[in-house]
C-alpha cells in the first residue's frame, strides 16, 4: 500500500533517533542497551494479529525434539530476546487486537 510518511515513517524515525540518543549516552542507562523490533501492521487489525502471533512464536522456546542435529544432539541456540514492552499501532483498533493476543503471553 501507500507509505504513510507522517503516521508511519516519521514516527518510526523519531523512535529510532530516541533509541540512538539513549544508547549513545552512558549516563542515561549505564550497562544497558535498548533495541527495537519493528513490525508493520499495514493499519489492518487482521494483519496485526498475524504479526503478533508470529512475534510471540519467535520468543517461545522450540518444542521438545524440534530441530535436532544430524548426530542427535540439541542445536546451540542464542538466548531468547528479552522483551520489556510493546508500543502499539497508531490506530486503536489495531492496538487492541494486538494487546488481546499479547495479554495471553
C-alpha positions in Angstrom: 0.0 0.0 0.0 0.8 3.6 0.1 3.6 4.7 2.5 2.2 7.0 5.3 5.0 9.4 5.9 3.5 11.4 8.8 1.8 8.5 10.6 4.4 5.8 9.9 7.9 6.7 8.7 8.3 10.0 10.7 7.2 8.3 14.0 9.5 5.3 13.3 12.4 7.6 12.6 11.7 9.6 15.8 11.7 6.4 17.8 15.0 5.2 16.3 16.5 8.6 16.9 15.5 8.4 20.6 17.0 4.9 20.9 20.2 6.2 19.4 20.4 9.1 21.8 19.6 6.9 24.9 22.1 4.2 23.8 24.7 6.8 23.0 24.7 8.4 26.4 26.3 6.1 29.1 24.8 8.3 31.8 21.2 7.5 30.8 21.1 3.7 31.1 24.5 2.5 32.1 25.4 -1.0 31.1 22.1 -1.4 29.2 21.3 -1.2 25.5 17.8 -0.8 24.2 16.8 -2.2 20.8 13.7 -2.5 18.7 11.9 -5.0 16.5 9.6 -3.1 14.2 6.7 -4.8 12.6 4.3 -3.1 10.1 0.6 -3.6 10.8 -0.4 -2.1 7.4 -3.2 -0.4 9.5 -5.1 -3.6 9.4 -6.1 -5.4 12.6 -6.2 -8.9 11.0 -2.6 -8.4 9.6 -1.5 -7.1 13.0 -2.9 -10.2 14.6 -0.8 -12.4 12.3 2.2 -10.3 13.1 1.6 -10.6 16.8 1.2 -14.4 16.7 4.4 -14.7 14.6 6.2 -12.4 17.1 5.1 -14.5 20.1 6.1 -17.7 18.4 9.6 -16.3 17.8 10.0 -15.6 21.5 8.9 -19.1 22.7 11.4 -21.9 23.1 11.1 -24.7 20.5 9.0 -27.7 21.4 10.9 -30.8 22.7 12.6 -32.8 19.9 12.4 -29.9 17.3 15.5 -29.1 15.4 17.8 -31.9 16.3 21.3 -32.0 14.8 22.2 -35.0 12.5 24.1 -36.6 15.4 21.0 -36.4 17.6 22.3 -33.6 19.8 20.5 -30.4 20.6 21.5 -27.4 18.5 23.1 -24.4 20.2 20.6 -21.6 20.2 21.1 -18.0 21.1 19.4 -16.9 24.3 15.8 -15.7 23.8 15.3 -12.0 23.4 14.3 -10.0 26.5 11.1 -8.2 25.9 10.1 -5.4 28.2 7.4 -3.5 26.3 5.4 -3.2 23.2 4.4 0.1 21.5 1.0 -0.1 19.9 0.0 1.0 16.5 -1.4 4.4 15.7 -4.9 3.0 15.3 -6.6 1.9 18.5 -8.5 -1.0 16.8 -5.1 -2.5 15.7 -3.5 -1.9 19.1 -6.5 -3.5 20.9 -6.2 -6.6 18.7 -2.5 -6.9 19.4 -3.0 -6.3 23.1 -5.6 -9.0 23.4 -3.2 -11.5 21.9 -0.1 -10.4 23.9 -2.1 -10.4 27.1 -2.2 -14.2 26.9 1.5 -14.5 27.0 
